[in-house]
Amino acid sequence: MHASNIGFANSMVGETISAIKDSNNNIYDLARFTTSNNSDLARDFAANSADLASMAIDSTSEAFKTAYKDSSDQTILAHKQALQFVDNMSRSDGQQLALNTNKTMMYVVIGIVMVSMFAMKRS
């Protein structure tokens, strides 16, 4: 009977050690898998963040280029119109043209004053 108890105990110890070894292997595999997945997630997150940042910078840059171009075009048009206005004003096609030009100048000055007053009241 003693031999059978020793055999049973020996068998149980062997099975326990085998179970612990299998458990350790499974924990190792789980830890390796988890670490690998976390590493992959971090890599993918960094890549996607870089892509989003690049797209945002490109979009912002394009918006600024468009805004500056539109602003530049408007400034050039305003200068052309001002030069045309001065050219029309300086022509000596007769007294009626001078009178019309003076009226136009008066309306422009009144408009500028009104816009300025409105802007000062709003701020």
MARMIDREN-802399 format. One record per residue (C-alpha): residue number from 1; x, y, z; residue in one letter. Coordinates in steps of 0.001 Angstrom, whole numbers, plus 500000, padded with zeros to 6 digits. Example, Ala and Ser with C-alpha at 12.3 -4.5 7.8 and 13.67 -1.06 7.14 Angstrom:
2
(1 (512300 495500 507800) a);
(2 (513670 498940 507140) s);
This chain:
123
(1 (500000 500000 500000) m);
(2 (502839 502330 500819) h);
(3 (504249 501839 497335) a);
(4 (500882 502596 495812) s);
(5 (500616 505838 497848) n);
(6 (504117 506857 496791) i);
(7 (503265 506087 493173) g);
(8 (500038 508084 493442) f);
(9 (501832 511032 495085) a);
(10 (504607 510862 492506) n);
(11 (502024 510804 489736) s);
(12 (500163 513764 491245) m);
(13 (503376 515799 491651) v);
(14 (504326 515009 488044) g);
(15 (500885 516048 486789) e);
(16 (500952 519221 488916) t);
(17 (504375 520179 487592) i);
(18 (503205 519445 484054) s);
(19 (500080 521579 484598) a);
(20 (502180 524443 486032) i);
(21 (504571 524162 483067) k);
(22 (501647 524260 480601) d);
(23 (500153 527196 482484) s);
(24 (503461 529095 482361) n);
(25 (503748 528399 478636) n);
(26 (500199 529656 478080) n);
(27 (500870 532813 480125) i);
(28 (504082 533368 478141) y);
(29 (502183 532961 474849) d);
(30 (499455 535303 476081) l);
(31 (501982 537934 477194) a);
(32 (503894 537667 473895) r);
(33 (500652 537942 471897) f);
(34 (499443 540913 473965) t);
(35 (502778 542704 473685) t);
(36 (502884 542113 469948) s);
(37 (499327 543418 469503) n);
(38 (500018 546484 471655) n);
(39 (503138 547180 469640) s);
(40 (501192 546838 466388) d);
(41 (498432 549111 467702) l);
(42 (500938 551756 468788) a);
(43 (502666 551595 465398) r);
(44 (499364 551876 463515) d);
(45 (498178 554716 465766) f);
(46 (501403 556656 465185) a);
(47 (501177 556117 461431) a);
(48 (497538 557205 461316) n);
(49 (498262 560240 463487) s);
(50 (501084 561237 461161) a);
(51 (498798 560817 458139) d);
(52 (496063 562917 459752) l);
(53 (498546 565624 460716) a);
(54 (499921 565680 457183) s);
(55 (496420 565950 455703) m);
(56 (495540 568763 458131) a);
(57 (498717 570665 457278) i);
(58 (498137 570209 453539) d);
(59 (494524 571344 453855) s);
(60 (495459 574386 455935) t);
(61 (498294 575273 453588) s);
(62 (495981 575043 450567) e);
(63 (493369 577198 452323) a);
(64 (495994 579864 453092) f);
(65 (497250 579807 449508) k);
(66 (493709 580267 448202) t);
(67 (492968 583045 450696) a);
(68 (496190 584897 449857) y);
(69 (495563 584517 446128) k);
(70 (491992 585809 446444) d);
(71 (493169 588683 448616) s);
(72 (495934 589500 446161) s);
(73 (493509 589421 443220) d);
(74 (491118 591742 445055) q);
(75 (493933 594134 445932) t);
(76 (495115 594239 442318) i);
(77 (491552 594842 441117) l);
(78 (491079 597651 443646) a);
(79 (494308 599299 442476) h);
(80 (493274 598995 438831) k);
(81 (489893 600522 439602) q);
(82 (491503 603348 441580) a);
(83 (493914 604065 438730) l);
(84 (491058 603956 436232) q);
(85 (489080 606345 438435) f);
(86 (492043 608765 438635) v);
(87 (492567 608470 434897) d);
(88 (488900 609229 434242) n);
(89 (489010 612127 436696) m);
(90 (492114 613671 435134) s);
(91 (490775 613649 431576) r);
(92 (489591 616985 430296) s);
(93 (486585 615935 428239) d);
(94 (484707 618969 429313) g);
(95 (482974 620504 432214) q);
(96 (480227 617841 432479) q);
(97 (482789 615084 433029) l);
(98 (484408 617162 435778) a);
(99 (481037 617689 437434) l);
(100 (480203 613975 437245) n);
(101 (483627 613083 438607) t);
(102 (483214 615502 441489) n);
(103 (479811 613984 442324) k);
(104 (481319 610511 442179) t);
(105 (484151 611584 444465) m);
(106 (481627 613068 446870) m);
(107 (479628 609802 446961) y);
(108 (482801 607737 447456) v);
(109 (483951 609938 450362) v);
(110 (480483 609867 451959) i);
(111 (480385 606080 451573) g);
(112 (483816 605660 453141) i);
(113 (482841 607910 456067) v);
(114 (479598 605964 456618) m);
(115 (481363 602607 456502) v);
(116 (484003 603885 458934) s);
(117 (481363 605174 461335) m);
(118 (479473 601884 461141) f);
(119 (482658 599930 461801) a);
(120 (483539 602106 464801) m);
(121 (480069 601620 466285) k);
(122 (480311 597836 465856) r);
(123 (483631 597575 467659) s);
